[in-house]
Amino acid sequence: MTECGKILIIIGLLLAILGCIFLFGNKIPFIGKLPGDIAVEKKNFSFYFPVTTCIINSIVLSLILWIFSKK
């Protein structure tokens, strides 16, 4: 039963961190505007795909999950 409680606490902390990122993410100037991100703007069309940002997010999340799996 204590293991379930620990998992719920960790999930709650991760959700709180994710919520803070959503609230304050637009105030961090370099997030989403890294070199390698694809942005195409035409007269009636705009397309944005954050390739580099996705790769960095994947690496960070993989490291965090790897650290938690070791405990």
Phi and psi in degrees as GROMACS dihedral restraints (atoms count N, CA, C in turn):
[ dihedral_restraints ]
;  ai    aj    ak    al  type     phi  dphi    fc
    3     4     5     6     1   -69.7    20    10
    4     5     6     7     1   -30.2    20    10
    6     7     8     9     1   -64.7    20    10
    7     8     9    10     1   -39.1    20    10
    9    10    11    12     1   -64.2    20    10
   10    11    12    13     1   -39.0    20    10
   12    13    14    15     1   -64.8    20    10
   13    14    15    16     1   -41.3    20    10
   15    16    17    18     1   -63.8    20    10
   16    17    18    19     1   -41.5    20    10
   18    19    20    21     1   -64.1    20    10
   19    20    21    22     1   -42.1    20    10
   21    22    23    24     1   -64.6    20    10
   22    23    24    25     1   -38.2    20    10
   24    25    26    27     1   -64.6    20    10
   25    26    27    28     1   -43.8    20    10
   27    28    29    30     1   -63.6    20    10
   28    29    30    31     1   -44.2    20    10
   30    31    32    33     1   -62.6    20    10
   31    32    33    34     1   -40.7    20    10
   33    34    35    36     1   -63.3    20    10
   34    35    36    37     1   -41.5    20    10
   36    37    38    39     1   -65.6    20    10
   37    38    39    40     1   -41.2    20    10
   39    40    41    42     1   -64.4    20    10
   40    41    42    43     1   -38.9    20    10
   42    43    44    45     1   -66.8    20    10
   43    44    45    46     1   -37.0    20    10
   45    46    47    48     1   -66.0    20    10
   46    47    48    49     1   -42.2    20    10
   48    49    50    51     1   -63.5    20    10
   49    50    51    52     1   -43.6    20    10
   51    52    53    54     1   -62.3    20    10
   52    53    54    55     1   -40.0    20    10
   54    55    56    57     1   -63.2    20    10
   55    56    57    58     1   -40.6    20    10
   57    58    59    60     1   -65.0    20    10
   58    59    60    61     1   -37.2    20    10
   60    61    62    63     1   -63.9    20    10
   61    62    63    64     1   -41.5    20    10
   63    64    65    66     1   -66.0    20    10
   64    65    66    67     1   -36.5    20    10
   66    67    68    69     1   -72.3    20    10
   67    68    69    70     1   -44.2    20    10
   69    70    71    72     1  -109.7    20    10
   70    71    72    73     1     4.8    20    10
   72    73    74    75     1   -63.6    20    10
   73    74    75    76     1   -33.8    20    10
   75    76    77    78     1   -75.0    20    10
   76    77    78    79     1   -12.1    20    10
   78    79    80    81     1   -88.2    20    10
   79    80    81    82     1    -9.9    20    10
   81    82    83    84     1   -89.9    20    10
   82    83    84    85     1   114.6    20    10
   84    85    86    87     1   -68.9    20    10
   85    86    87    88     1   -30.4    20    10
   87    88    89    90     1   -91.2    20    10
   88    89    90    91     1   -10.2    20    10
   90    91    92    93     1   -72.1    20    10
   91    92    93    94     1   123.0    20    10
   93    94    95    96     1    86.6    20    10
   94    95    96    97     1    -0.2    20    10
   96    97    98    99     1  -131.2    20    10
   97    98    99   100     1    42.8    20    10
   99   100   101   102     1   -87.4    20    10
  100   101   102   103     1   156.6    20    10
  102   103   104   105     1   -60.6    20    10
  103   104   105   106     1   134.2    20    10
  105   106   107   108     1   104.8    20    10
  106   107   108   109     1   -15.6    20    10
  108   109   110   111     1   -74.1    20    10
  109   110   111   112     1   137.4    20    10
  111   112   113   114     1   -95.1    20    10
  112   113   114   115     1   125.1    20    10
  114   115   116   117     1  -134.9    20    10
  115   116   117   118     1   122.8    20    10
  117   118   119   120     1  -123.3    20    10
  118   119   120   121     1   123.6    20    10
  120   121   122   123     1  -126.3    20    10
  121   122   123   124     1   121.8    20    10
  123   124   125   126     1  -118.1    20    10
  124   125   126   127     1  -172.9    20    10
  126   127   128   129     1   -61.9    20    10
  127   128   129   130     1   -52.1    20    10
  129   130   131   132     1  -114.1    20    10
  130   131   132   133     1    19.5    20    10
  132   133   134   135     1  -149.8    20    10
  133   134   135   136     1   137.3    20    10
  135   136   137   138     1  -139.2    20    10
  136   137   138   139     1   139.4    20    10
  138   139   140   141     1  -135.6    20    10
  139   140   141   142     1   133.2    20    10
  141   142   143   144     1  -136.4    20    10
  142   143   144   145     1   126.8    20    10
  144   145   146   147     1  -133.9    20    10
  145   146   147   148     1   110.1    20    10
  147   148   149   150     1   -81.9    20    10
  148   149   150   151     1    77.6    20    10
  150   151   152   153     1   -61.3    20    10
  151   152   153   154     1   -54.0    20    10
  153   154   155   156     1   -64.1    20    10
  154   155   156   157     1   -40.8    20    10
  156   157   158   159     1   -62.9    20    10
  157   158   159   160     1   -40.1    20    10
  159   160   161   162     1   -64.3    20    10
  160   161   162   163     1   -41.0    20    10
  162   163   164   165     1   -65.1    20    10
  163   164   165   166     1   -44.6    20    10
  165   166   167   168     1   -64.5    20    10
  166   167   168   169     1   -42.3    20    10
  168   169   170   171     1   -61.0    20    10
  169   170   171   172     1   -40.4    20    10
  171   172   173   174     1   -64.3    20    10
  172   173   174   175     1   -42.6    20    10
  174   175   176   177     1   -64.6    20    10
  175   176   177   178     1   -44.4    20    10
  177   178   179   180     1   -64.1    20    10
  178   179   180   181     1   -45.9    20    10
  180   181   182   183     1   -65.0    20    10
  181   182   183   184     1   -37.4    20    10
  183   184   185   186     1   -63.8    20    10
  184   185   186   187     1   -41.5    20    10
  186   187   188   189     1   -64.8    20    10
  187   188   189   190     1   -42.1    20    10
  189   190   191   192     1   -63.7    20    10
  190   191   192   193     1   -45.7    20    10
  192   193   194   195     1   -66.7    20    10
  193   194   195   196     1   -35.3    20    10
  195   196   197   198     1   -65.2    20    10
  196   197   198   199     1   -40.6    20    10
  198   199   200   201     1   -64.9    20    10
  199   200   201   202     1   -43.1    20    10
  201   202   203   204     1   -68.9    20    10
  202   203   204   205     1   -29.6    20    10
  204   205   206   207     1   -74.0    20    10
  205   206   207   208     1   -21.6    20    10
  207   208   209   210     1   -75.9    20    10
  208   209   210   211     1   -22.0    20    10
